[in-house]
Amino acid sequence: METESGVRTIDSKKSPRRAKRRNRPLSRLVENNLIQQVSIEKYQEKVRKVYGGPKGALLATCSKLSLHSPLGERIFRERRFDLRGCRRILDVGSGAGQIAKHLLKYADRDTEITCSDLSRQMLRRARGRLKSSRTRFVASDLTRLPFADASFDAVTCGFVLEHLPDPRPGLAEISRVLTPGGRLLLLTTEDNFSGAWTSRLWYCRTYNRAELKETCHSLGLIWQQELWYTPVHKVLRVGGICVEIVKR
Ligand SMILES: C[S@@+](CC[C@H](N)C(=O)[O-])C[C@H]1O[C@@H](n2cnc3c(N)ncnc32)[C@H](O)[C@@H]1O
C-alpha cells in the first residue's frame, strides 16, 4: 500500500500520515486538495497561472512581510547551511529569487547560481530583482531538470516540493544533478494547521515530516540536520520543514 507521499506501508490504516490526518480534522478541512484531484498537466497549468498572476507578483513582498525571507537569510548568514566552497548552486523553483538573493550575498564571489522555475513569468521577475551576471535562468520542471548528472555542489529548494503530488520524481532529479556528497537545503510545507492555510493559499499539498524523511532516505538523500528559523519556531513547530540533506 502507498501513502499520498509515496511511502510504502504494510497497512494504510497504520500509516503515520493517515493517523495524523485523522487527528487533525480542522487541518483537513482547511487544506486544499486540488493536487490530488486533477491531472499533473492541469495542476501545473494552475500553478503557472497562479504564480504568473497578481499573487506571484506579490510573492517577494509577502516573503518579506511573513518574515520568511529575512529569517531564511539568517540560515545562510549564520552558515547553518554553509555555502562556502560551492562552485555551482542550483535554486529550484526560485520564484521571485528570494533564496537566490541570499545565495548571491553569502556564496563565494565566483559561484555560479542557476535559477530554475516552472513559470517563465517568475523567472522574469527574479531576473529583474537580482540583476546579476552571476545568475542564469532556466525554465524547467523540477521533475525533468535539463542539467547533466552531478552538475551542482549544492541545491536549494524552497517551498516547491509541495507542488508535486509525489515527491519522489522531484527528489530523484535533485539527487541526480547533485555531486556525491553534495548538499540540499529543502524547505517545504508541513502537515499542521499553518501548513494547511499555506496549502489553501497556494493550492499546494503538505508533508508529514517523518514520512518525507523516510522517502528522502530511500533515495539516498540523508537528513543531516533539521533547521528552524528561530527557537520559538522550534517550540511551536511552525515555519515548515527546513532541512539540510546530504547526497550519499
Ligand atoms: C512559493 S514559490 C517559492 C519561491 C522561493 N523558492 C522561496 O523559497 O521563497 C514556489 C515556486 O515554485 C515554482 N514551481 C511550482 N511547481 C514547480 C515545478 N514542478 N518545477 C519547478 N518549479 C515549480 C512556482 O512557479 C513558484 O515560482
The ligand as a Gaussian input file, in Angstrom:
#p B3LYP/6-31G(d) Opt

LIG

0 1
 C        6.318000      29.544000      -3.127000
 S        7.313000      29.812000      -4.543000
 C        8.920000      29.601000      -3.830000
 C        9.868000      30.719000      -4.119000
 C       11.215000      30.604000      -3.405000
 N       11.889000      29.385000      -3.721000
 C       11.084000      30.726000      -1.909000
 O       11.580000      29.878000      -1.176000
 O       10.501000      31.696000      -1.445000
 C        7.142000      28.321000      -5.459000
 C        7.758000      28.387000      -6.851000
 O        7.867000      27.045000      -7.345000
 C        7.533000      27.039000      -8.716000
 N        7.119000      25.681000      -9.079000
 C        5.961000      25.038000      -8.786000
 N        5.976000      23.795000      -9.268000
 C        7.178000      23.624000      -9.873000
 C        7.798000      22.535000     -10.570000
 N        7.155000      21.367000     -10.738000
 N        9.030000      22.724000     -11.075000
 C        9.685000      23.903000     -10.908000
 N        9.143000      24.967000     -10.269000
 C        7.905000      24.826000      -9.755000
 C        6.441000      28.100000      -8.848000
 O        6.329000      28.557000     -10.173000
 C        6.932000      29.162000      -7.876000
 O        7.720000      30.124000      -8.501000

